[in-house]
Amino acid sequence: MTSSLSEAIGKPASRVLPDSSKRLADHTTPLVRNEWYVAAMSDELDRTLRDRWLLGTGVLLYRTVDGTVVALQNSCPHRSFPLSRGTLEGDNVVCGYHGLTFAPDGACVRIPSQDTIPKGVRADRFPIVERPPLVWIWMGDPDEADPTRIPDHSFLSRPDYSVMSGYLHVKCSYVRLHENVLDHTHFPFLHGEVVSDVDWAHAPFDVTQEDNSVGITRVLKDHPVDPGFGMVIGNSGHRVTRTSKASFKTPAFHAAIETIEDLEGGADERTEFNFHILHMFTPESATTTHYFWANAWDVAIDDALLGAGRQLAVATFTEDAEALERIEENWRREDGIREVSVTNDRVGLLMRQIIARRALDEAAPA
């Protein structure tokens, strides 16, 4: 692809990545492994042995008796039988093929066919941090697994916020998903029931970059409130100023905040309302992704409205997934595809440079 960001805008891009530090990541770029990714939602995990492919690796997930989450490579080191097809004995996993038994730290503690346990017989263990409602996993160098690098999402546990979350399995690269959530110009065309005002695509925006994160701020002044926000706030039909701040924080984490300023007196004695939207993308493979999402609103709503809001969010994210899967299918089946970037794509191109650079840094010799 075109190596220079300025050259990329307005010019076609091919499949082949140039030998350049400014290359753009796509579905052919190696996955960034030295990062905290979401392995599961907290309420997914219990005493059941569950398997999930993360970054091309099979992972076994379960909870110990005291509730601690364990993540082991889902492959017995003896003959590669999936440990998820075994059983739990207390906190230990018993392989369903030959009965080798592994402690939560991956150490083999029993081999039924012999008394001695060779030192090297163990299942790889992955660092895990649970910060409800999310369970984070580190698939890279364990010596670099610093929990302070996990992006803040503490507001998901605040009692004064209405929170919903969900999961989608998407057949496309996580790079495309990141580009999609940074690009708000598709909203009135792909998500017309939520954002019906085409002027949103023309709203002025500002792009900022700091180290390995990049963001875009878009403001639309004095326009009718979008139906989805109006339904939640209770100010349908009012004129508002909408400010959207979307940020690529890490290859695993995207955070956005939508601020609605009501220009007609507001609702419930308030004139400003904030909506946090989190997108957590964990590659299953180069072209399939685990898509975890969470929305948090500083608006107290009843269960019926929360259910309606969740249904709207699921429908919107499903529209994104279907569109990106069609794009991925085009790239898979058709040779010679060429894409042209426009000015609004700047933030996405910067994100793709960051992912490509981090992938290159990981691949570079020490």
N, C-alpha and C positions, 0 to 999 in steps of 0.2 A: 504494500500500500504506500501511498505518497508519504514521504518521510517528514516533510515540513507541514506544520499546522496551517500556516497561511496558504501554502500551496494546495492543501487538501480541500479548502473551501472553494467550491465552484468548479472543481476539476474531478474527473473520474478516478476511481481507485480500483485496482485489480486485486486478485487474490494474494499475490506474492508479496511478502514482507521484505523490505530492503534491509541491507546490512547497515543499520543506522540506529543511534540512540534515540531518535525521534520516531521510531516505528509505532504503528497503531495496533493495539491488540485486537484479535478477533478469535474465532473458534479454533484457529490453528495454534494459538499461543499457549505455551505450557502453563498449567495452572499454578497460581501463587499458593504455596503451601505454608509459608511462615506467617500465618495469620489465624486469628480466632474466627471460626465459623460456627453457625448454629447447627447443632447436630439433631436437635429435637425440641419440641415444646415440652415444658415440664409435665403437663398432664398426659403426655403420651407414654411416659415411662413408669413402670411398676416392677413387680417381681417376675414378669414375663421376659423371656429371652427374645430380644428383637434385633433384627439385622437391618442395616441401611448402608448403601454404598455412598461413600463420601470421598470426593477427589480421587475417584478411581480405585478406592480401597474398601473392601468389605469390613464393616465395623459391627461388633456386637455391643448392644446397649442393654443394661438392666440396673436395678437398684438392689443394694444390699439390704439386710434385715433392718438396719437403722435408717434406710432411705437414701444413702449416698449413691450417686450415679457412677457406674463403672463403664468404661469403654475399652474393649480389647479388640485386637484384630480378629475378624470372624473366620479364622482358619486355624485348625489344630496343627501345631508344628510337626506332628508325627506324619500324617498322610493328608493334610489339607482339608479334612472334613469340616464343614461349617459348624462352629461351636454353637450357633443359634439353634441347631437341630439336636442339641443335647439337653441336659436337665440341670436344675439347681439343687445343690445339697448345702443348705445354709447359705453362705455367701460364695461358695465355690461352684464352678461350672464343670460338669462332667461331660466329656466328649461322647457323642452318641455312636461312635464307630468302634473305638477300642477301650473306652473308659478312662483315658487319661484325665486327670482332674487338675483344674487351675484355680488358684486363689485370685482375689480381685486385683492384685498387683501383677498378674500374669505368670507368676511362678508356678511350675508344675509341682504338685504336692503328692501325687500318687500315680503310679503306673501299675495296673493290676497284674501284668504279666511278668514283673520283676520287682525286686526289692530296692534296687538302687535307682536313683534319678540322676541322669547325666546333667551336668551343670548348665548346658546350653538349651535344655528343653524348657521353653517358656513361650507364652503368647505375648506379642507386643501390646503394651498398654499406652493409651493416648491420654494426655492431660485433659481434664474436664473441669469446668467451672459452671455451677448452676446459679443463675441469677433470675429467679422466676419473673416472667413465665418462660424464660429461655434457658436452654442448656447449651453451653459453648464447648467446642472441641478444638484442639490444636493438632494439626496433621503434619506439621513440619518438624524442624529440629527441636526436640524437647527442652534443650538447654535455653532456648529463646522464648519459651512459653511464659511470658510475663502477663499476669491477669490484669494489670493496670492498663494494658492496651485495649481491653474490651471497651467499646464505646458505651457511654452512659445511656441508660434507658430506664432509670429509676422511676420516672413519672408513670410507668406502666403499673406501678404498685401503689400509686397515690389514691387515697380514698375519695378525693374531690374530683377525680377524672372518671369519665365513662370509657371503658376499654373493651376492645374486641380484637380478636386475632384469628389467624387461619393459616392454611397450608395449601399449596398447589404443586404438582409435579409438572414441570414444563420441559418440552422437548426442544430446547434451544440453549445456546451458550449463555453463561451468566454475564458475559460482556454485553450481549444484546439487551439483556434485562436491565443492566445498569444504564445503558444509553437511553432506553425507553423511559425510565422514571426521571431522568434528567431533562427529557424533552417534553415540555408541556404544550407544544404547538399542535400535537395530535389530539388533544382532549376534545375539542368541539366536533371533530370528525369521526373519531373512534368511540368516544364516550358521550355522545350527544345528549343522553338522558341526564347526565350529571353536569356537564359543562356545555350548555347550548349556545353560548355567546361566542360567535366566531372572532369577535374583537379580542378575546383572550389570546389568540394566536398572534395578534399584532401588538400586544402590550409591550412596552419598553422593558428591557432587562439588562442586568449587569452581571458579569462573570468574574469570579474571584478564585485565586488559587493560593494555597498555603501548604508547602511541603508536598505530601502525597495525598492531599484532599483538594477537592475543587467543588465550587458551588455556583448556583445561579439564583438571582433574585428577580422576580417579575412582579410588576404592580399594574393593576387595572383600576382606575379611579372612577367613582360615581357611575356605577353600572348596576342593573338589577341583580340581586343575589342569585347565585346558581341554585337550581332546584334541590340538589342534595344537601347543601349547606342550609338553605332556608328551611327544609324539613326538620333538621336537627335543632337549629337555633330557635325556630318558631317565628321567623321574621320573613316568611315567603312574601315576595312582591316588593320588599324594601330595596332601596338603592344603597349600595355599599361600596367601600373601597377594599379590594382584595389584594393582599401582599403574600406572595408565595416565595419561600426560601427552600431550595432543594440542594442537598449536599451529598456528594460521594465521599464517605468517610474512610472506608477501607474496601478492598475487594469483596468483603462479606456484608457490608452494612451501608445502607442509604437512609438518610433522615431528612424529612421535610416537615415544614410547619406552615400552615395556612392561617393567616390572620384576617378575620373579617371585621371591618369597622363599619358599623351600621350608621348611616347618615340620616336616618329618619326616626330617631328616638330609641332604637334598639328593642330588646325584649327582656322581660324580667328585670327591668331597671339596669340593664347592661348595654353597652354599645360596642364592646370588643370581645371577640370570641376566637379561641385558638384551637387548631386541629393538628395534632402530631400524627404523621404517617411514617411508619418504619417499614422498610423493605430489607429483608435479610436473604441473600442469595448464596447458597452453598452448592458448588458444582457436584453433581453426581458423576459426571464425566465431562469431556470437552464440549459436548453438545446436548447435555441434559442437566437440569438444575432443580434442586429443592428450593422452593420459593416460600419462605415464611414471612408473614406480614402481621403488623399490629397497628391499630388506630387508637389514639387516646384523645379525648375531647374534654376541655374544661367546661363542659355543659352537662348538667345532671339530667338524664332522660330516663323514662320508664322502660320496662323490659320490652314492651311492644315496639316502641320506637327504636330501641337498641337492636331488636331483631330486624326491623326494616332497614336500619342503617347497615347492618352486617350483610344483609341480602344485596344491598346496592353496592357495597364494597366488593363482595365476591363477584358480582356480575361485571364490575369494572375491571378487576384484575384478571378475570377469565377472558375478557375481550383482548386485553394486552397479550395474554398467553397465546391465544389463538392466532393473533396477528404475527407474533414473533415465530411461532411454529411454522407458519406458512413461509416466512422469510427464510428460516433455516432449511426448510425443504427445498426452496428454490436454489440455495447455495449448494445443497447436497447433490441435486440432480442435474443442474445446468452448469456447463463450463462457460467461462468467459464473461461472467456477470461483472458489470461495472457500475459503481455507485458514485453519485455526485453529492457532495456535502454543501450545505448552505450556511449562512451566517449563524443561525440559531444552533447549529450543530457544534459550535466552538466548544461548549462545555463538555459535550460527549467526546469530542476528539481529545481534549485534555485528559479526560478520564482514561481513555484508551491508551494514551501515552504513558500514564502512570502505571497501569497494569502491565504493559509491555516492558517498561523499565524495571519494575520489580521482578518480573519473571526472568529477565535477562540477568539481573543482579544475583538471583538465586542460582542460576545456571553457571555463573562465572566461577572459574577456579579460585579457591581460597588464596 
